[in-house]
Amino acid sequence: MSLEHHFSPEIAKIYGVDIAIFLHNIAYWVQKNLANDLHFHEKRYWTYNTLDAFTIIFPYWSRRQIERIINNSLKKGILLKGNFNKTKYDRKGWYALTDMSHKLLNIPISRNGEMEITKRGNGNHQTVTPIADNKPDIKTHKKSFYEKSNKKKHEFADKMQNVKTETKSTVKEIDEDNPIYDIHAKDWHERLDKKRAIIEEMGLNLQPDQISLAKLIKIQANPKLFNKEQSHGRETAEQRRPAFDGGTKGNGLQKAQNYLPH
């Protein structure tokens, strides 16, 4: 069964495509746990997974890349990380959306559908004591609760369908030389295998996610095109020096920038 990964173009504009894809996955499971009333801790719904499991869900990311995406999401205040494991040997990480993410994705924090604001959701570990209210009669409101829950399930499904449509139109606008093009192509798995084969055949010092298949095919036809890509990620002190000693010819900073991936 092929995997399909989606993201919100609006979130991608603000935080980047990687975070948008990862956040969409977390949002999907948080919404599912909310509907089934599972994993409710500190006044919000959580989902859990291990880093090894994430590398299977996102085969185009390495373990280190996933750790970086999670850390960046935490720093930007759009993701929460907790530990609700029953044993200290359990390596699962628990993740939840912050209040900001709930607003961006239009997902309620609690099952009553309200966008409650908590200190935990704003980056702290304490929760706000809610204002006292009369406890509703569960039997009386049982029918209306399930009707509201089903309605929100359909609304969320419609929203995700719209995001999928928007994502397809966004991907069409991406240049074929951009590695992101390969990630969202329908034949992304075949493209990944082809990239790995070319990189191994030519002995290139690259990861498949660093270069597009289109550019690799060009390099395969003309290996001289690899001069700049070969320098990516392993500059020596001598290579970096023109950026700082002023250089004798040309602009040293411009020379250093030539080593960056295109």
C-alpha positions in Angstrom: 0.0 0.0 0.0 1.5 3.3 -1.1 1.7 6.2 1.4 0.2 9.6 0.8 1.4 12.5 2.8 -0.3 15.9 2.8 0.2 19.3 4.3 -1.3 22.7 4.6 0.2 25.2 2.1 -0.5 28.0 4.5 1.5 26.4 7.3 4.3 25.5 4.8 4.6 29.2 3.9 5.2 30.0 7.5 7.2 27.1 8.8 8.4 25.2 5.8 7.3 22.1 4.0 9.0 19.6 6.3 7.3 20.9 9.5 3.9 21.2 7.6 4.0 17.5 6.6 5.0 16.4 10.1 2.4 18.6 11.8 -0.3 17.2 9.5 0.5 13.7 10.6 0.3 14.7 14.3 -2.9 16.6 13.7 -4.5 13.6 12.0 -3.9 11.3 15.1 -4.8 14.0 17.6 -8.1 14.5 15.8 -8.7 10.7 15.7 -7.9 10.3 19.5 -10.2 13.3 20.2 -13.0 11.6 18.4 -12.4 8.3 20.2 -11.6 10.0 23.6 -8.1 8.4 23.8 -4.8 9.6 25.3 -6.2 12.7 27.1 -3.6 14.2 29.3 -3.2 17.7 30.7 -6.4 18.9 29.2 -5.6 18.0 25.6 -5.3 14.9 23.3 -1.9 13.4 22.5 -0.5 10.9 20.0 2.7 8.9 20.4 5.4 7.2 18.3 9.1 6.2 18.3 11.7 7.8 16.0 12.2 4.4 14.4 8.5 4.3 13.5 8.6 7.8 12.1 11.4 6.8 9.7 9.1 4.1 8.3 6.2 6.6 8.1 8.5 9.2 6.4 11.0 7.0 4.4 12.3 10.1 2.7 13.6 11.5 6.0 16.5 10.1 8.1 16.3 9.7 11.9 18.4 12.8 12.3 16.2 14.9 10.0 13.1 13.8 12.0 14.8 14.8 15.2 15.6 18.2 13.7 12.0 18.7 12.5 10.6 17.8 15.9 13.0 20.2 17.7 12.3 23.0 15.3 8.6 22.5 15.8 9.0 22.7 19.6 11.1 25.8 19.3 8.6 27.5 17.1 5.8 26.8 19.6 3.6 24.7 17.3 4.3 21.3 18.9 4.3 19.9 22.5 6.3 16.9 23.7 5.4 14.9 26.8 6.1 11.6 28.5 3.1 9.5 29.6 4.8 6.1 29.3 4.0 3.7 32.1 7.6 2.4 32.3 11.0 4.2 32.1 12.1 1.7 29.4 9.4 2.7 27.0 11.0 4.9 24.3 7.8 6.3 22.8 7.6 10.1 22.5 4.2 11.8 23.1 3.2 14.7 20.9 0.3 17.2 21.0 -0.6 20.4 19.2 -0.2 23.7 20.9 -3.0 26.2 21.1 -1.5 28.1 18.1 -1.5 24.9 16.0 -5.1 24.1 17.0 -6.1 27.6 15.8 -4.1 27.3 12.5 -5.6 23.9 11.8 -9.0 24.8 13.2 -9.1 21.7 15.4 -10.8 21.9 18.9 -8.7 21.1 21.9 -11.4 19.4 23.9 -14.4 17.3 22.9 -16.9 20.1 23.6 -15.5 21.8 20.5 -14.2 24.9 22.4 -10.7 26.3 21.6 -9.6 26.4 25.2 -6.4 28.2 26.0 -4.0 26.6 28.5 -0.6 27.6 29.9 0.7 24.2 28.7 -0.4 25.0 25.2 1.6 28.2 25.3 4.9 26.5 26.2 4.6 26.1 30.0 3.9 22.9 32.0 1.1 24.2 34.1 -2.5 24.2 33.1 -5.1 26.9 33.8 -7.7 26.1 36.3 -11.0 26.2 34.4 -13.9 28.4 35.5 -16.4 26.4 37.6 -19.5 25.4 35.6 -22.5 23.2 36.3 -21.8 19.6 35.3 -24.1 18.7 32.4 -26.4 15.7 32.5 -24.5 13.0 30.5 -27.7 11.1 29.6 -29.4 14.3 28.4 -26.5 15.4 26.3 -25.4 12.0 25.0 -27.3 12.2 21.7 -26.3 15.8 21.0 -22.7 15.0 21.8 -22.4 12.2 19.3 -24.2 14.3 16.7 -21.7 17.1 17.2 -18.8 14.6 17.1 -19.9 13.0 13.8 -20.4 16.5 12.3 -16.9 17.5 13.3 -15.6 14.2 11.8 -17.2 15.1 8.4 -16.0 18.7 8.6 -12.4 17.5 9.3 -12.6 15.0 6.4 -13.8 17.8 4.1 -11.0 20.0 5.3 -8.3 17.4 4.7 -9.7 16.8 1.2 -9.4 20.5 0.5 -5.8 20.5 1.8 -5.1 17.5 -0.5 -6.4 19.5 -3.5 -4.5 22.6 -2.6 -1.3 20.5 -2.1 -1.6 19.0 -5.6 -1.9 22.4 -7.1 1.1 23.6 -5.1 3.3 20.7 -6.1 2.5 21.3 -9.8 4.2 24.7 -9.4 7.4 23.3 -8.0 10.3 23.1 -10.4 11.4 19.6 -11.4 15.0 20.3 -10.3 13.8 20.9 -6.7 14.1 17.8 -4.5 10.6 18.5 -3.1 9.2 17.7 -6.5 10.3 14.1 -6.1 8.9 13.8 -2.6 5.3 14.7 -3.7 5.4 13.0 -7.1 3.0 10.0 -7.5 6.0 7.8 -8.3 8.1 9.1 -5.4 9.1 5.6 -4.4 10.5 4.7 -7.9 12.2 8.1 -8.0 13.9 7.4 -4.7 15.2 4.0 -5.9 16.5 5.6 -9.1 18.3 8.3 -7.2 19.9 5.8 -4.9 21.1 3.7 -7.8 22.6 6.7 -9.7 24.3 8.0 -6.5 25.8 4.6 -5.8 26.8 4.0 -9.4 28.6 7.3 -9.6 30.0 7.2 -6.1 28.5 10.6 -5.2 28.8 12.0 -1.7 25.0 12.9 -1.5 21.8 11.8 0.2 18.8 11.2 -2.1 16.9 14.0 -0.4 19.6 16.5 -1.2 19.1 16.5 -5.0 16.3 15.9 -7.5 16.2 13.0 -9.9 16.1 15.4 -12.9 19.4 17.0 -11.7 21.0 13.6 -11.1 20.1 12.5 -14.6 21.8 15.6 -16.0 24.9 14.9 -13.8 24.9 11.3 -15.0 25.0 12.6 -18.6 27.7 15.2 -17.8 29.6 14.4 -14.6 31.3 17.9 -14.7 28.0 19.3 -13.4 28.7 17.7 -10.1 31.6 20.0 -9.1 29.5 22.2 -6.9 27.3 19.5 -5.4 30.4 17.5 -4.5 31.6 20.3 -2.2 28.2 20.4 -0.3 28.6 19.3 3.4 32.4 18.8 3.4 34.1 22.2 2.9 37.7 22.3 4.1 39.3 25.3 6.0 41.1 26.2 2.7 37.8 26.2 0.8 36.2 28.5 3.3 39.1 30.9 3.7 38.2 33.2 0.7 35.1 34.2 2.6 37.1 35.7 5.4 40.5 36.8 4.1 39.1 39.1 1.5 40.6 37.1 -1.4 42.9 38.4 -4.1 40.4 38.0 -6.9 36.7 38.6 -6.8 34.5 38.6 -3.7 35.4 36.0 -1.1 31.8 35.8 0.3 30.5 35.2 -3.2 33.0 32.4 -3.7 31.9 30.7 -0.4 28.2 31.0 -1.5 29.1 29.0 -4.6 29.5 26.0 -2.4 25.9 26.1 -1.3 23.4 23.7 -2.9 21.3 25.1 -5.7 
